[in-house]
Amino acid sequence: MTDLILHHYDGSPFAHKIRAILGFKGLAWRSVKIPMIMPKPDLMPLSGGYRRTPVMQAGADIWHDTQLIAAELERRHPAPTLYPQGGEGLAHALTFWADGELFGATTGAAFAHIADRMPPEFFADRAAMRGQEPAPPEKIMAAAPRLVAELDRTMHLVEGWLADGRPFLLGDAAGLADFSIFHPFWMLNRAGRKNAALLEPCPNIRGWLERIEAMGTGSPAGMDSKEALDAAKAADPVDPGESEPDAAGPALGQTVSVLAADKVPEAVIGEVVAVRRNEVVIRREDARVGTVHNHFPRFGYIVRPA
Ligand SMILES: N[C@@H](CCC(=O)N[C@@H](CS)C(=O)NCC(=O)O)C(=O)O
């Protein structure tokens, strides 16, 4: 039985990046479904307040952000590698573009087409997540022509990239760059007819999406959220490994708050037990799950003394 547990919901594009990587690596995993909006009562004891999707758990260790979840899957299961060409640096640089610009362009256009069919609670939740007032659906929909034109420009960058007939973005083998750039298009394709039609002028992208979807999502087995909490309670966190602290901190043993830099207000507080160039591991105590280690990337997160 695998110990890899993914906390996610079906419609989450970022979760689908990880599900596709689990398929690529042919892995078995446990699937805990979490709500799409707050509250997420069975996630909070594990995450310490981090509300984003997905979160990965193995026993009493919890990984946040697809950056670090992908890196942990690569560490545990190095073949097939996520970095077949250009190494980790190129894949990560492309991932930052995909998670930022490309994801923003696809969600902008997609919501502008379907805002009147989305539950108002969804927009209220996402606005609250960013400390903003929710925009009325009419306002979101009125921006459709501009947002679709923006997406068209962005999408054609990828369409042109694949024009020499390469099967995957960096050559013959799929890797992290593909999964990172795939998930925003996957979302577009399943967000109603108008959104799927946006891909019609892009046959190269459509063929590439099919090649990635053919890899599947590994072998998930459903798990109750309470069972995942029990699994954390029953386990001890694993040795967090060697640290490579830098002069600017954080320091081992320090109590810190970890906050996503893109305005999601909930900080997670704990004691630093390991710090490396792109990872900080904090220890937390929680009445429901006992001692857990939460792993965060450092790109995109602000770590401050608490
Ligand atoms: N940088 C994060 C972004 C994750 C993200 O924004 N996920 C969306 C869902 S696709 C989310 O968390 N939405 C709010 C929620 O699920 O509560 C990552 O790579 O994991």
PDBQT file of the ligand as one rigid body, heavy atoms in Angstrom, charges set to zero:
ROOT
HETATM    1  N1  LIG A 401       1.298  27.919  -6.208  1.00  0.00    +0.000 N 
HETATM    2  C1  LIG A 401       0.283  26.950  -5.870  1.00  0.00    +0.000 C 
HETATM    3  C2  LIG A 401      -1.027  27.370  -6.516  1.00  0.00    +0.000 C 
HETATM    4  C3  LIG A 401      -2.162  26.404  -6.242  1.00  0.00    +0.000 C 
HETATM    5  C4  LIG A 401      -3.519  27.018  -6.540  1.00  0.00    +0.000 C 
HETATM    6  O1  LIG A 401      -3.662  28.248  -6.709  1.00  0.00    +0.000 OA
HETATM    7  N2  LIG A 401      -4.516  26.166  -6.583  1.00  0.00    +0.000 N 
HETATM    8  C5  LIG A 401      -5.878  26.649  -6.704  1.00  0.00    +0.000 C 
HETATM    9  C6  LIG A 401      -6.769  25.518  -7.223  1.00  0.00    +0.000 C 
HETATM   10  S1  LIG A 401      -6.325  25.016  -8.852  1.00  0.00    +0.000 SA
HETATM   11  C7  LIG A 401      -6.371  26.993  -5.325  1.00  0.00    +0.000 C 
HETATM   12  O2  LIG A 401      -5.710  26.703  -4.358  1.00  0.00    +0.000 OA
HETATM   13  N3  LIG A 401      -7.546  27.588  -5.211  1.00  0.00    +0.000 N 
HETATM   14  C8  LIG A 401      -8.099  27.847  -3.903  1.00  0.00    +0.000 C 
HETATM   15  C9  LIG A 401      -8.544  26.598  -3.198  1.00  0.00    +0.000 C 
HETATM   16  O3  LIG A 401      -8.532  25.490  -3.764  1.00  0.00    +0.000 OA
HETATM   17  O4  LIG A 401      -8.932  26.729  -2.045  1.00  0.00    +0.000 OA
HETATM   18  C10 LIG A 401       0.716  25.571  -6.345  1.00  0.00    +0.000 C 
HETATM   19  O5  LIG A 401       1.520  25.462  -7.290  1.00  0.00    +0.000 OA
HETATM   20  O6  LIG A 401       0.306  24.574  -5.723  1.00  0.00    +0.000 OA
ENDROOT
TORSDOF 0
